[in-house]
Amino acid sequence: MDFLEDESAAPWWPAPGLVQHSAGYALGRYRDELFDRHRIEHPPALREAVPKRRAEFLAGRYCAARVLERLQANTAVGIGRHRAPAWPAPVVGSISHTADRAIAVATRAPGVLGLGVDIEAELDPVTASELRPQVLGGDDERWLEHPRLSPQAALTLMFSAKESLFKALYPSVGEYFGFEAVGVTALDHERQRVGLVLNAPLPGSRWPRGARFSADYCHPAAGLVATLVVAGEAAASF
Ligand SMILES: CC(C)(COP(=O)(O)OP(=O)(O)OC[C@H]1O[C@@H](n2cnc3c(N)ncnc32)[C@H](O)[C@@H]1OP(=O)(O)O)[C@@H](O)C(=O)NCCC(=O)NCCS
């Protein structure tokens, strides 16, 4: 029996031109031979990795391969600098995984400079209080008192939104930047959207202080949240 389950091409964020593939996976059924069976390259960098890391990598790359097939790109996603996925141009995409689920999203839409996707299990109160000072800065904390969300749910959303923004901007920035670089301007539960703003210009001069982004969110399963950020030129559209 394979370790993949509940595989689906149904979009978590419906938008024409944004191709998505998700799959659950069971770590207990992971075996190294599955790389061959699914025709995914087992990179040397993973040889020393624990099975959990190999399994999540395989699940993510499997989803990426399905997405690339639908975009008619026949090169695999490589591993770039800082572990960033290297998508075959002109495809732009992103991968995320939890302990038992993975998703890949990608597009060929002109003007899209980066996509960022992130899945998170809702933070428990202890982890939330540990992460909070690292993730929130300025007056981000005001969103923790949300009429419709618990403080942990609000923090999970802001954390995930910032991680997705990091992934979306990394290809055009090329360097790590921290959570303090990004502020939260809105947490709109009706539209399922987190508003984000840059508190400082990012290296590379493309993204000035004050640049605004939004992270769309959804709940793919109970206790899970997923966010998506599209970073693009003004004319970018799907
Ligand atoms: C890189 C990072 C964002 C990954 O997030 P995560 O929640 O730990 O893990 P996820 O499962 O969601 O994502 C992992 C995938 O992200 C992708 N990824 C890794 N580094 C990346 C980068 N520099 N840029 C874009 N995508 C990256 C990879 O595809 C990776 O999976 P793979 O190695 O199996 O292919 C996170 O580990 C990190 O380093 N964060 C610090 C930087 C940051 O978020 N700053 C906040 C800015 S506001």
Ligand as a Chemical Component Dictionary entry (heavy atoms), coordinates in Angstrom:
data_LIG
# 
_chem_comp.id                   LIG 
_chem_comp.type                 NON-POLYMER 
_chem_comp.pdbx_formal_charge   0 
_chem_comp.three_letter_code    LIG 
# 
loop_
_chem_comp_atom.comp_id 
_chem_comp_atom.atom_id 
_chem_comp_atom.alt_atom_id 
_chem_comp_atom.type_symbol 
_chem_comp_atom.charge 
_chem_comp_atom.model_Cartn_x 
_chem_comp_atom.model_Cartn_y 
_chem_comp_atom.model_Cartn_z 
_chem_comp_atom.pdbx_ordinal 
LIG C1  C1  C 0 11.580 28.289 4.758  1  
LIG C2  C2  C 0 10.373 28.273 5.673  2  
LIG C3  C3  C 0 9.488  29.474 5.327  3  
LIG C4  C4  C 0 9.603  26.956 5.485  4  
LIG O1  O1  O 0 8.413  26.947 6.204  5  
LIG P1  P1  P 0 7.986  25.741 7.170  6  
LIG O2  O2  O 0 6.657  26.113 7.780  7  
LIG O3  O3  O 0 9.117  25.425 8.056  8  
LIG O4  O4  O 0 7.775  24.487 6.250  9  
LIG P2  P2  P 0 6.760  24.248 5.033  10 
LIG O5  O5  O 0 6.483  22.813 5.008  11 
LIG O6  O6  O 0 5.605  25.183 5.055  12 
LIG O7  O7  O 0 7.623  24.645 3.768  13 
LIG C5  C5  C 0 8.746  23.887 3.416  14 
LIG C6  C6  C 0 8.984  24.109 1.961  15 
LIG O8  O8  O 0 9.222  25.488 1.731  16 
LIG C7  C7  C 0 10.042 25.587 0.587  17 
LIG N1  N1  N 0 11.147 26.494 0.894  18 
LIG C8  C8  C 0 12.223 26.248 1.653  19 
LIG N2  N2  N 0 13.026 27.323 1.681  20 
LIG C9  C9  C 0 12.428 28.250 0.906  21 
LIG C10 C10 C 0 12.797 29.560 0.528  22 
LIG N3  N3  N 0 13.945 30.135 0.937  23 
LIG N4  N4  N 0 11.973 30.242 -0.293 24 
LIG C11 C11 C 0 10.832 29.684 -0.746 25 
LIG N5  N5  N 0 10.428 28.424 -0.420 26 
LIG C12 C12 C 0 11.241 27.737 0.408  27 
LIG C13 C13 C 0 10.546 24.192 0.238  28 
LIG O9  O9  O 0 9.804  23.715 -0.875 29 
LIG C14 C14 C 0 10.214 23.416 1.487  30 
LIG O10 O10 O 0 9.867  22.072 1.285  31 
LIG P3  P3  P 0 10.923 20.997 0.680  32 
LIG O11 O11 O 0 12.266 21.353 1.238  33 
LIG O12 O12 O 0 10.403 19.689 1.142  34 
LIG O13 O13 O 0 10.830 21.205 -0.804 35 
LIG C15 C15 C 0 10.783 28.387 7.177  36 
LIG O14 O14 O 0 11.423 27.205 7.584  37 
LIG C16 C16 C 0 11.724 29.508 7.474  38 
LIG O15 O15 O 0 12.941 29.395 7.342  39 
LIG N6  N6  N 0 11.219 30.655 7.917  40 
LIG C17 C17 C 0 12.069 31.762 8.321  41 
LIG C18 C18 C 0 11.925 32.875 7.377  42 
LIG C19 C19 C 0 10.609 33.550 7.580  43 
LIG O16 O16 O 0 9.563  32.936 7.543  44 
LIG N7  N7  N 0 10.648 34.854 7.801  45 
LIG C20 C20 C 0 9.430  35.539 8.025  46 
LIG C21 C21 C 0 9.321  36.650 7.070  47 
LIG S1  S1  S 0 7.916  37.613 7.430  48 
# 
loop_
_chem_comp_bond.comp_id 
_chem_comp_bond.atom_id_1 
_chem_comp_bond.atom_id_2 
_chem_comp_bond.value_order 
_chem_comp_bond.pdbx_ordinal 
LIG C1  C2  SING 1  
LIG C2  C3  SING 2  
LIG C2  C4  SING 3  
LIG C2  C15 SING 4  
LIG C4  O1  SING 5  
LIG O1  P1  SING 6  
LIG P1  O2  DOUB 7  
LIG P1  O3  SING 8  
LIG P1  O4  SING 9  
LIG O4  P2  SING 10 
LIG P2  O5  DOUB 11 
LIG P2  O6  SING 12 
LIG P2  O7  SING 13 
LIG O7  C5  SING 14 
LIG C5  C6  SING 15 
LIG C6  O8  SING 16 
LIG C6  C14 SING 17 
LIG O8  C7  SING 18 
LIG C7  N1  SING 19 
LIG C7  C13 SING 20 
LIG N1  C8  SING 21 
LIG N1  C12 SING 22 
LIG C8  N2  DOUB 23 
LIG N2  C9  SING 24 
LIG C9  C10 SING 25 
LIG C9  C12 DOUB 26 
LIG C10 N3  SING 27 
LIG C10 N4  DOUB 28 
LIG N4  C11 SING 29 
LIG C11 N5  DOUB 30 
LIG N5  C12 SING 31 
LIG C13 O9  SING 32 
LIG C13 C14 SING 33 
LIG C14 O10 SING 34 
LIG O10 P3  SING 35 
LIG P3  O11 DOUB 36 
LIG P3  O12 SING 37 
LIG P3  O13 SING 38 
LIG C15 O14 SING 39 
LIG C15 C16 SING 40 
LIG C16 O15 DOUB 41 
LIG C16 N6  SING 42 
LIG N6  C17 SING 43 
LIG C17 C18 SING 44 
LIG C18 C19 SING 45 
LIG C19 O16 DOUB 46 
LIG C19 N7  SING 47 
LIG N7  C20 SING 48 
LIG C20 C21 SING 49 
LIG C21 S1  SING 50 
# 
